[in-house]
Amino acid sequence: IKYTNTKVMMQNVHLAPEIDEDDLYSGYNDYNPIYDIEELENDAAFQQAVRTSHGRRPPITAKISSTAVTRPIATGYGSKTSLASSIGRPMTGAIQDGVTRPMTAVRAAGFTKAALRGSAFDPLGQSRGPAPPLEAKKKDSPEEKIKQLEKEVNELVEESCIASSCGDLKLALEKAKDAGRKERVLVRQREQVTTPENINLDLTYSVLFNLASQYSVNEMYAEALNTYQVIVKNKMFSNAGILKMNMGNIYLKQRNYSKAIKFYRMALDQVPSVNKQMRIKIMQNIGVTFIQAGQYSDAINSYEHIMSMAPNLKAGYNLTICYFAVGDREKMKKAFQKLIAVPLEIDEDKYISPSDDPHTNLVTEAIKNDHLRQMERERKAMAEKYIMTSAKLIAPVIETSFAAGYDWCVEVVKASQYVELANDLEINKAVTYLRQKDYNQAVEILKMLEKKDSRVKSAAATNLSALYYMGKDFAQASSYADIAVNSDRYNPAALTNKGNTVFANGDYEKAAEFYKEALRNDSSCTEALYNIGLTYEKLNRLDEALDCFLKLHAILRNSAEVLYQIANIYELMENPSQAIEWLMQVVSVVPTDPQVLSKLGELYDHEGDKSQAFQYYYESYRYFPCNIEVIEWLGAYYIDTQFWEKAIQYFERASLIQPTQVKWQLMVASCFRRSGNYQKALDTYKDTHRKFPENVECLRFLVRLCTDLGLKDAQEYARKLKRLEKMKEIREQRIKSGRDGSGGSRGKREGSASGDSGQNYSASSKGERLSARLRALPGTNEPYESSSNKEIDASYVDPLGPQIERPKTAAKKRIDEDDFADEELGDDLLPE
């Protein structure tokens, strides 16, 4: 083989001819054959290049084993020779035996050894036709079944989480259980096909963790704890010990504080020290557990450690509460100072545009209300809430008086980053004075705050307006309401109070305008919406009033005041069935309100349902046995049903409530007489005569009763009656003679000295029958009927007499019963 290669190389070697070294001008007429265009038509390589896309050579594989192919070069005489490599192999591109050696540098572009010169350029191999179809998967294979089952488990876990986030806890639990069952089937199938090491532990962990979480939110704590135990005890799950914190949370919900603390500490041991944030949160849970267990000293240790390592608002607030619980004044002050010193980490300057650059201004406007800004606002509001609550809590106890305590808190707040809260604390101080009934001090503080900036001035003037309004000083209330409105036109409380003062003066249209403006500034101002409903009711615009209260009912679903007003409007619209329905809702909210129950009894009485009316009147009497209207109705009801003995107890209670009213004692005597107990009736009439010696009605019954019983006192009572009637007749004549134009007809004579109308006494036969159609009150205007064989006509009509004004219910919100709220804007007073 070596000999053959050497022979081939020697054939390609051409020795240069000997030239005359003295010829100095030789070679000037020679030229490079590459630039010879006359022989291009006979050049086979050039013609082949033209036919194959402008010089792109086809891939041709050499038939010889050597990689070096000779290439022709031009000598000085124009001869074309081929040079070989130093080892005798042909150079790249050399043609040997009709085959050109391939250019290996571009082999990756699609050239192959077997290609021949003249073949088409096809680097992607498209000339070979389409690729054969993929091999179909076998659906019945165990691997495919496992993959499909694993996909179903993941989908069930996701559906469970989505259902839980949407509030459908039962569906979330069912999906979690299904995922757990399918995951166990998946594990068994995987163990049959592969080794146990190939089990998907992440999927098992997620299924068990989701199941435990769903058990917990569904308050199935025992099942949740068992599931968490399965995860924690499995050593194959990494970092499962942190779930002991969830187990501690469950024990905390069960009020098992000792176990909750135990698991919190176990979880704390599992968390590495580098995870500082998680350790702080677990320690906060430990502190909360100690507080609920009443172990304030242990809670103080936890929160002190947190405040030294990573101070935060919640820990500072809880630390202040713990020191307040143990009564340590100095520590309370220090804890309050630590709470105020917690950095908010909020940069307010970035929301202020420093230049007139339009691009910068657009960016500033875009970030003013983004999610980050909202989070910062919430954090600031939470900090202010914690500080205000802590100050109100500790101010009365850290010094000898609550005023000194508030002053200390105000000074500390003024020296901190929460300067604007100092004025709010001053307003709270004034509210505290109001609760202690020290109105002068409250007014003094609020008047001092009038000199502050507009926001504080508006808040102070609002409270002063409310204070003077409750004192019925409407002029001062209106003046301070104007100050509050002028200081802050967009203060809904100030506008509401201004509307209240106008409402008190009877200008309902103008009051409605102020309430509407308050609602335009703050659509959630429920006081203004309530008051505008009352205003429309006063203006007899019942449909608009009903719309206002129905809107308010959509906001305050369980407000007894709103429900009562809706029922009242339906009553004014002469729709008693709807009024009864809404009053029933009021009873469901406040089942012990006697006025609401009596109102229901009144409506049922007008509807003719005496049994239902009696039930609600009786319930009202049970809760408040001093309502004269209710007592009167119940007594009349028992008279109507001829239960005289039961009626007596109600009229006796009425006589105790109103001892100066003779009618109640006459009703008691009448009930004794109707029940046949004449001796008791006689004693009652005598007692009534001693208390009211000028009562004509009582003397008439005494004369009749003594005559029937054959007593000697009858003549004496008859003389007193005759003298009393004569005196009354003379008195009436004097009154009539003194009147101008006294030519009118003589009116009916009065029946009693108390002003009760009655019938003229007739001394006719003892068998004269009593007319039981009582016009006002039973027994006050009826003559005595002697005992005889005739039955007493006990029919009873209209026991309450003429209709009285609707009583004010306790559920109705009144202006003078409102308390001040613990807010800077004070109360929004509601006119009745």
Secondary structure, 3 states (H helix, E strand, C coil): CHHHHHHHHHHCCCCCCCCCCCCCCCCCCCCCHHHCCCCHHHCHHHHHHHHCCCCCCCCCCCCCCCCCCCEEEECCCCCEEEECCCCCCCCCCCEECCEECCCHHHHHHCCCCCCCCCCCCCCCCHHHCCCCCCCCCCCCCHHHHHHHHHHHHHHHHHHHHHHHHCCCHHHHHHHHHHHHHHHHHHHHHHHHHCCHHHCCHHHHHHHHHHHHHHHHHCCCHHHHHHHHHHHHHCCCCCCHHHHHHHHHHHHHHCCCHHHHHHHHHHHHHHCCCCCHHHHHHHHHHHHHHHHHCCCHHHHHHHHHHHHHHCCCHHHHHHHHHHHHHHCCHHHHHHHHHHHHHCCCCCCCHHHCCCCCCHHHHHHHHHHCCCHHHHHHHHHHHHHHHHHHHHHHHHHHHHCCCHHHHHHHHHHHHHCCCCCCHHHHHHHHHHHHHHHCCCHHHHHHHHHHHCCCCHHHHHHHHHHHHHHHHHCCCHHHHHHHHHHHHHHCCCCHHHHHHHHHHHHHCCCHHHHHHHHHHHHHHCCCCHHHHHHHHHHHHHCCCHHHHHHHHHHHHHHCCCCHHHHHHHHHHHHHCCCHHHHHHHHHHHHHHCCCCHHHHHHHHHHHHHHCCHHHHHHHHHHHHHHCCCCHHHHHHHHHHHHHCCCHHHHHHHHHHHHHHCCCCHHHHHHHHHHHHHCCCHHHHHHHHHHHHHHCCCCHHHHHHHHHHHHHHCCCHHHHHHHHHHHHHHHHHHHHHHHHHCCCCCCCCCCCCCCCCCCCCCCCCCCCCCCCCCCCCCCCCCCCCCCCCCCCCCCCCCCCCCCCCCCCCCCCCCCCCCHHHCCCCCCCCCCCCCCC
